[in-house]
């Protein structure tokens, strides 16, 4: 399915911006129909000068939050489809983006094919969601629907009940810290002097202990649990 054009990418990281441009070009979108804004201010300037069909917005930008861009789009160009592409995907952040007007939320570490397939859902009237994000939203909706009248909200319950302690070995902590700064499994292996197979094993154990479905989710959950600064 063709994607709506022109496309505005709001992303300050050069590698991520280049990757998204490449994926859009591979989908048949001409380079002249792809614009890049590196912060909120530049995004506002772009939006004031051109009508877009699709915007891919990062949540954390040098001068503010991506939700500021999403709200501006909802106000000025309500037909513009906005999809968040971010490394951070906490429940609160996802809900904030959707309430602001986003029609999708994709994790940056998703495979190329997954990103393209998620974006293709837009033209079919669907939501562009990474599978892990979609599952978490379903779980959140289910947990809220089961609350009796007058019961505290899920977010309030989470604040009152501290998360269970997660016990990591020293080596698992080493792997987690390197993953958190963006290292690939191969880079982690080189830094620790171990094989990639061994790092894959440690990474899978980390995902299991953290109940995570992706690297991004594992890092976010580790931070929420106090395992990372």
Secondary structure, 3 states (H helix, E strand, C coil): CCCCCCEEEECCCHHHHHHHHHHHHHCCCCHHHEEEECCHHHHHHHHHHCCCCEEEECCEECCEEHHHHHHHHHHHCCCCEEEEEECCCCHHHHHHHHHHCCCEEEECCCCHHHHHHHHHHHHCCCCEECHHHHHHHHHHHHHHHCCCCCCCCHHHHHHHCCCCCCCCCHHHHHHHHHHHCCCCHHHHHHHHCCCHHHHHHHHHHHHHHHCCCCHHHHHHHHHHCCCCC
